[in-house]
Amino acid sequence: MRPLDPRLSRYARATRTYLAVTVGLGLATTALIIIQAAVLAHVIAAAEQDGAGLAALRGSLILLAVVIALRAVVSYGQELGAHLAAAKAMSQLRHALMRRAVALGPSWLAGERSGELALLVGRGIEALDPYFARYLPQLVLAGLVPLAVVITIVSADWLSALIIIVTLPLIPVFMALIGIATRQRMHRQWRALSTLSAHILDIVAGLATLRLFGRAQAQAEVLRRTGDEYRRATMTQLRLAFLSAFVLELLSTLSVALIAVSIGLRLLHGTFDLETGLLVLILAPEAYLPVRAVGAQFHASMEGVTAAQRVFDVLETPVPAPSGHVPVPDLNAAEIRLDAVSVTRAGRDRPVLDGLDLVLAPGERVALVGPSGSGKTTVLSLLLGFLAPTSGTIRVGGTDLAALNVEQWRRHVAWVPQRPYLFSGTVADNVRLGAPDAGDADVWAALRQAEAATFVADLPEGLATRLGEHGAGLSAGQRQRIALARAFLRDAPLLLLDEPTAGLDAESEAAVLAAIERLSAGRTVLLVAHRAASVRSAERVVVLHAGRAGPRRALAVGGPVGVTA
């Protein structure tokens, strides 16, 4: 990311006002620095050469105190404004990132590591605080103060100004060289932290499975190696930061020393007056200080800058085609047709779907079967509007699905995934996900139809019982029946089922199948399944193989769907 990336003002509008305020305060700071140096030089010279006492210098000392107080006020205002602007800009970036993630949809999220995204939304954006609060103000001062100081010194002593003009550019040159090396190491450090974060989250999510198979200790070793990699990257970055600070301090110290020696020799020979010499000596360090501070704050802000680059990558990822505005036809009478639909994903040698033709007649129950990877779930993603076909068309009653209003379309669809997501909240809240305004009586009716009313009534607080994240506290079959209750409450004409009985015991499977039988009545149903018991009620079975619809294959009764030649 550039020192002042224009994308910041595009995605975080608070940056614009903040920069204007920072420039104004930077101009005020520059003027106060020059006034303070001039007054201080006058006071010291008058006391030394003319023997002026406190009475004679009272006005100058009061002015000096006022200037110092004003510098403190301006610094406080700059610090306060920086932190407030940083908080607002980070909040705007975080909201923009979350909105883009939602707009990109589940298909994009499936290719991302949840731990890395959580790190990016949390610590990654928080790490921009030093960038806003320290780096940008110093960057503004580094552009204003040295220029004003050099102009002031030129009018007083051209030789000292020449030394500053020659030596000052050396600091940005060394900063650029150090920045190149820092950027590479900072990317390595961020990658190590992202890997560590994502790995820890994955391990915590699958801890029960790891313990069951005795692999927890092996993962601890992987975490140790990843942690060591992050530690080494961090220590390398710190060594580079300390080295760069030493180089910048050395350059500025030697440059000021040259000016001091030049002024001292001329004062010794009587060719230079004391007040002018003091003015130049007081101002010279101020010319180098903001540039050195930029170098120091650059390292403090590099983690945030690196994270911001990843944020911008996400924000600039193209979103699917915008939603259309055509009203959704009546699905009780509209045919859904997939004509020569193909879907190609990056990193795969062959298309996920390759010229698929599929027709769903109104009120028809169609089962979609086939081996893993044949494109069954991709068909559901297409119908849900989470994915757009690479080629071919999906028509609803003769209207292209892409032309329909996607939000209105989804209100006509009920989806029961293989692993339904239950969030932390009450049972009633989870059932009402598809119909937020439904009353308790409607929720109980949906639960009864989904074969879930009995176990919900046995819970400590019934509908008000709070569930853990992912439905912690419920069995797989109970979670599936809660998801079916959502579909009953939603009462949509198109029902999409993605392997609803996968991983269930015989009793739970029978209850779920009975609920599905009731739910399918009078609706258009597309059921993705692997087990023969799940497709017995289907009026038509479509077999997918390598992304194409083939002839109907044999079904192994009571077991998985057989795929035979």
PAPA-684223 format. One line per 3 residues: for each residue x, y, z of C-alpha. Coordinates in steps of 0.25 Angstrom, whole numbers, plus 5000, padded with zeros to 4 digits. Each point is the difference from the previous one (the first is absolute). Example, Ala and Ser with C-alpha at 12.3 -4.5 7.8 and 13.67 -1.06 7.14 Angstrom:
2
5049/4982/5031 | 5006/5014/4998
//
This chain:
565
5000/5000/5000 | 5005/5014/4997 | 5003/5010/5011
4987/5006/4998 | 4991/4991/4992 | 4988/5006/4993
4992/4988/5003 | 4999/5004/5015 | 4992/5012/4997
4991/4992/4990 | 4997/4989/5010 | 5002/5008/5013
4994/5014/4998 | 5004/5004/5014 | 5014/5001/4994
4997/5012/4992 | 4996/5009/5011 | 5011/4995/5009
5011/5003/4989 | 4994/5014/4999 | 5001/5002/5015
5014/4994/5000 | 5005/5009/4989 | 4994/5012/5008
5006/4996/5013 | 5014/4997/4993 | 5000/5014/4995
4997/5006/5013 | 5011/4991/5006 | 5010/5004/4990
4997/5015/5003 | 5001/4998/5015 | 5014/4993/4998
5006/5011/4993 | 4994/5011/5009 | 5005/4992/5012
5014/4999/4994 | 5001/5015/4997 | 4995/5004/5014
5009/4990/5007 | 5012/5005/4992 | 4997/5014/5003
4998/4998/5015 | 5014/4992/5001 | 5007/5010/4991
4995/5012/5008 | 5003/4994/5013 | 5014/4996/4996
5005/5012/4991 | 4992/5012/5006 | 4998/4995/5014
4985/5002/5000 | 4993/4996/5013 | 4986/4994/5002
4993/5013/5000 | 5006/5003/4986 | 4997/4986/4995
4986/4999/5007 | 4992/5002/4987 | 5009/4990/4992
4999/4990/5011 | 4985/5001/5000 | 4999/4998/4985
5009/4988/5001 | 4991/4994/5011 | 4988/5003/4992
5006/4993/4987 | 5004/4988/5008 | 4986/4999/5006
4994/5001/4986 | 5009/4989/4995 | 4995/4991/5011
4986/5004/4997 | 5002/4997/4985 | 5007/4987/5003
4989/4996/5009 | 4989/5003/4990 | 5008/4993/4989
5002/4988/5009 | 4985/5000/5004 | 4995/5002/4985
5009/4989/4995 | 4995/4990/5010 | 4985/5004/4997
5002/5000/4985 | 5008/4986/5001 | 4988/4994/5008
4990/5005/4990 | 5008/4996/4988 | 5003/4986/5005
4985/4999/5003 | 4996/5004/4986 | 5011/4990/4994
4994/4989/5008 | 4986/5003/4996 | 5005/5001/4985
5007/4987/5002 | 4988/4992/5006 | 4991/5006/4989
5009/4995/4989 | 5001/4986/5006 | 4985/4999/5001
4999/5005/4985 | 5010/4990/4996 | 4992/4989/5006
5002/4986/5005 | 5007/4996/4987 | 5012/5010/5003
5000/4997/5015 | 5001/4985/4997 | 5014/5003/4994
5005/5008/5012 | 5005/4996/5013 | 4991/5005/5011
5011/5002/5010 | 5008/5009/4991 | 4987/5008/4997
4997/5001/5015 | 5015/5005/5002 | 4998/5010/4989
4987/5006/5005 | 5005/5000/5014 | 5015/5003/5003
5003/5003/4985 | 4992/5012/4999 | 5003/5004/5015
5014/5000/4996 | 4997/5012/4991 | 4999/5009/5013
5015/5003/5000 | 4999/5003/4985 | 4989/5011/5002
5005/5005/5014 | 5015/5000/4998 | 5004/4998/4986
4991/5009/4992 | 5002/5013/5009 | 5015/4998/5000
4999/4998/4984 | 4993/5014/5000 | 5010/5006/5009
5012/4994/4992 | 4994/5007/4988 | 4998/5014/5006
5010/5002/5012 | 5013/4998/4992 | 4996/5009/4988
4996/5011/5010 | 5013/4998/5008 | 5009/5000/4988
4993/5013/4995 | 5002/5007/5013 | 5015/4996/5001
5003/5004/4986 | 4996/5014/5004 | 5009/4999/5012
5012/4992/4995 | 5001/4994/4986 | 5012/4990/5004
4992/4993/5011 | 4988/4999/4990 | 5009/4994/4990
5004/4989/5010 | 4986/4997/5003 | 4996/5000/4985
5011/4990/4997 | 4999/4991/5012 | 4985/5000/5002
4997/4991/4988 | 5009/4989/5005 | 4990/4997/5010
4988/4997/4991 | 5010/4992/4991 | 5004/4991/5011
4985/4999/5005 | 4996/4995/4986 | 5011/4990/5000
4996/4995/5014 | 4986/5000/4996 | 5002/4991/4988
5006/4989/5010 | 4990/5003/5010 | 4988/4998/4991
5005/4986/4996 | 5002/4996/5014 | 4987/5006/5005
4992/4992/4990 | 5008/4988/5005 | 4996/5003/5014
4985/5003/4996 | 4999/4986/4993 | 5006/4993/5012
4990/5007/5009 | 4989/4997/4990 | 5004/4985/4999
5001/4999/5015 | 4986/5007/5003 | 4993/4991/4989
5007/4987/5005 | 4996/5003/5015 | 4986/5003/4996
4999/4987/4992 | 5006/4992/5011 | 4990/5005/5010
4989/4997/4991 | 5004/4986/4998 | 5006/4997/5014
4990/4989/5003 | 5004/4993/4987 | 5015/5002/5002
4998/4994/5015 | 4992/4988/4995 | 5011/4996/4990
5012/5004/5009 | 5005/5011/4991 | 4999/5011/5009
5015/4999/5004 | 5004/5000/4985 | 4993/5013/4998
5006/5006/5012 | 5014/4998/4993 | 4994/5007/4988
4996/5012/5008 | 5014/5000/5007 | 5007/5001/4986
4990/5010/4995 | 5002/5008/5013 | 5015/5000/4998
4999/5004/4986 | 4992/5012/5005 | 5010/5003/5011
5012/5000/4991 | 4993/5009/4990 | 4996/5010/5011
5014/5000/5006 | 5006/5002/4986 | 4990/5012/4998
5004/5006/5014 | 5015/4999/4996 | 4998/5007/4987
4992/5011/5008 | 5011/5002/5010 | 5010/5001/4989
4992/5010/4992 | 4998/5008/5012 | 5015/5000/5003
5003/5004/4985 | 4990/5012/5000 | 5005/5005/5013
5015/4999/4996 | 4997/5008/4987 | 4992/5011/5007
5010/5001/5011 | 5012/5001/4990 | 4993/5010/4992
4996/5009/5012 | 5015/4999/5005 | 5005/5005/4986
4991/5012/5002 | 5004/5002/5014 | 5015/4999/4997
4998/5010/4988 | 4993/5010/5009 | 5010/4998/5012
5012/5004/4991 | 4993/5012/4994 | 4996/5005/5014
5015/4998/5005 | 5005/5008/4988 | 4989/5011/5003
4994/4999/4986 | 4986/4995/5005 | 4991/5006/5011
4995/4992/5012 | 4985/5002/4998 | 5001/4995/4985
5009/4988/5004 | 4990/4996/5012 | 4988/5001/4990
5007/4991/4990 | 5004/4990/5011 | 4987/4999/5006
4992/4998/4987 | 5010/4991/4993 | 4996/4987/5009
4985/5004/4997 | 5003/4998/4985 | 5004/4986/5002
4991/4996/5012 | 4987/4998/4992 | 5007/4992/4989
5007/4991/5010 | 4986/4998/5007 | 4994/4996/4987
5010/4989/4999 | 4998/4995/5015 | 4985/5000/4998
5001/4993/4987 | 5004/4987/5007 | 4989/5002/5010
4989/5001/4990 | 5005/4989/4990 | 4992/4989/5006
4987/5009/4998 | 5005/5004/4986 | 5002/4985/4996
4986/4996/5005 | 4994/5012/4993 | 5006/4995/4987
4992/4987/5002 | 4988/5008/5004 | 5001/5007/4987
5002/4987/4992 | 4986/4995/5006 | 4993/5014/4998
5005/5000/4985 | 4996/4985/4997 | 4989/5001/4990
4986/4997/5005 | 4990/4991/4992 | 4991/5007/4990
4990/5010/5007 | 4986/4995/5003 | 4989/5003/4989
4987/5006/5002 | 4990/4991/4994 | 4990/4994/5009
5000/4986/5003 | 4990/4991/4993 | 4990/4992/5007
5008/4987/5003 | 4988/4992/5002 | 4998/5001/4985
5014/5003/4995 | 5010/4990/4995 | 5014/5001/5004
5010/4997/4988 | 5015/4999/5000 | 5005/5000/4985
5014/4996/4997 | 5005/5006/5014 | 5015/4999/5002
5008/5004/5012 | 5015/5002/5000 | 5008/5002/5013
5014/5005/5001 | 5010/4990/5003 | 4992/4988/4994
5004/4993/4987 | 4986/4997/4996 | 4987/5007/5002
4991/4997/5012 | 4988/5000/4991 | 5001/4998/4985
4988/5003/4992 | 4990/4995/5010 | 4985/5000/4995
4990/4998/5011 | 4985/5003/5001 | 4992/5002/5013
4985/5000/4997 | 4991/5007/5010 | 4997/4991/5012
5010/4989/4995 | 5009/4993/5010 | 5014/4997/4993
5011/4993/5007 | 5014/5004/4996 | 5010/4989/5002
5015/4997/4996 | 5014/4998/5006 | 5006/5011/5008
5006/5011/4991 | 4990/4998/4989 | 4994/5014/5002
4987/4997/5008 | 5002/5011/5011 | 5005/5009/4989
4986/4999/4994 | 4994/5004/5013 | 5009/5012/5001
4996/5004/4986 | 4985/4999/5004 | 5002/5008/5013
5007/5011/4992 | 5013/4999/5007 | 5007/4996/4987
4999/5004/4986 | 5001/4991/4988 | 5013/5001/4992
4992/4997/4987 | 4985/4996/4998 | 4988/5005/5006
4990/4997/5011 | 4986/5004/4997 | 4988/5002/5010
4987/5000/4992 | 5007/5004/4988 | 5008/5012/5007
5015/4999/5002 | 5003/4998/5015 | 5010/5011/4999
4990/5010/4996 | 4991/4997/5013 | 5002/5008/5013
5009/4990/5007 | 4995/5004/5014 | 4985/4998/4996
5004/4987/4993 | 5006/4995/5013 | 4988/5003/5007
4993/4989/4991 | 5011/4990/5004 | 5001/4991/5012
5014/4994/5002 | 5004/4988/5009 | 5015/4998/5000
5007/4987/5004 | 5006/5007/5012 | 4990/5011/5004
5006/5012/5007 | 4993/5003/5014 | 5005/5012/5006
5001/5004/5015 | 4986/5004/5004 | 4987/4994/5004
4993/4988/4993 | 4989/5010/4996 | 5010/5010/4994
5007/4989/4992 | 4987/4995/4994 | 4995/5014/4997
5013/5003/4991 | 4991/4999/4988 | 4988/5007/5005
5004/5010/5011 | 4986/5004/5003 | 4994/4987/5003
4993/4998/5013 | 5002/4989/5010 | 4988/4992/4995
5006/5000/4986 | 5013/4995/5005 | 4994/4989/5008
4992/4996/4988 | 5013/4999/4991 | 5007/4992/5011
4989/4990/5000 | 5000/4998/4985 | 5015/4999/5001
4999/4989/5011 | 5007/5009/5009 | 4989/5004/5010
5002/4989/5010 | 5015/5002/5003 | 4999/5015/5000
4989/4999/5010 | 5009/4991/5009 | 5011/5011/4999
5001/5008/5014 | 4994/5013/4994 | 4993/4995/4988
5000/5010/4989 | 5008/5009/5009 | 5011/4990/5002
5013/5007/4995 | 5009/4991/4990 | 5015/5001/4999
5007/5004/4987 | 4998/4990/4989 | 4988/4994/5009
5009/4995/5011 | 4992/4991/5009 | 4991/4994/4989
5003/4987/4992 | 5002/5000/4985 | 4986/4995/4998
4994/5011/5009 | 5008/5011/4993 | 4994/4995/4987
4986/5000/5004 | 5002/5014/5005 | 5004/5004/4986
4988/4993/4994 | 4991/5008/5010 | 5006/5012/4994
4996/4995/4986 | 4986/4997/5005 | 4999/5014/5006
5005/5007/4987 | 4990/4993/4992 | 5007/5002/4987
4995/4994/4987 | 5015/4995/4996 | 5007/4990/5009
5014/4997/4999 | 5006/4989/5009 | 5015/4996/5000
5002/4986/5006 | 4990/5003/5012 | 5002/4986/5006
5016/4999/4999 | 5006/4995/5012 | 4987/4997/5008
4997/4987/5007 | 4988/4992/4996 | 4990/5006/5010
5004/5014/4996 | 5000/4997/4985 | 4985/4995/5001
4996/5012/5007 | 5006/5009/4990 | 4995/4993/4988
4986/5000/5006 | 5001/5015/5002 | 5006/5002/4986
4988/4992/4994 | 4990/5010/5006 | 5009/5012/4997
5001/4996/4985 | 4985/4999/4998 | 4995/5010/4990
5014/5006/4997 | 5011/4999/4990 | 5011/4992/5006
5015/4998/4996 | 5006/4989/5009 | 5015/4998/5000
5002/4986/5007 | 5010/4988/5001 | 4991/4990/5007
4989/4993/4993 | 4990/5002/5011 | 5001/5015/4998
4995/4999/4985 | 4989/4990/5001 | 4989/5011/5000
5007/5007/4988 | 4992/4999/4987 | 5012/5001/4992
5015/4997/5002 | 5011/5008/4993 | 5014/4994/5001
5012/5010/4998 | 5013/4995/4996 | 5012/5009/4997
4991/5012/4999 | 4990/4994/4991 | 4986/4993/5001
5001/4986/4996 | 4990/4988/4999 | 4994/4995/5013
5009/4991/5008 | 4997/4988/5009 | 4996/5003/5014
5005/4992/5012 | 4988/4998/5008 | 5002/5004/5015
5014/5005/4997 | 5007/5010/4993 | 4996/5004/4986
5008/4990/4991 | 5007/5006/4988 | 5002/4989/4990
5004/4999/4986
//
